[in-house]
Amino acid sequence: MKSNAIRVNAKDNVAVVVHPIKKGSPVVVDGQHLLDTVEDIPLGHKVALFALPRGVAVIRYSEPIVETTQDIPAGGWVHVHNTQPILSDA
């Protein structure tokens, strides 16, 4: 099975889509079907590999990059409409 997304680190809870994925289609990483999408995911955007509740960190490259502003289902599109920068004490 041809890969259509990249998961950089095993700790990542998202994968980056390298070919647009239509709703209901499989997310394939390293030739393995991980799950199906619940909405269209555009090229270069992130797809949730697990259900991400509101207020959790989105992990990419094993590092938190943003925080969810709403629940995102497994197979959902992760982007600016449902995330925000992680606020720090600095």
Secondary structure, 3 states (H helix, E strand, C coil): CCCCEECCCCCCCEEEECCCECCCCEEEECCEEEEECCCCECCCCEEECCCECCCCEEEECCEEEEEECCCECCCCEECCCCEECCCCCC
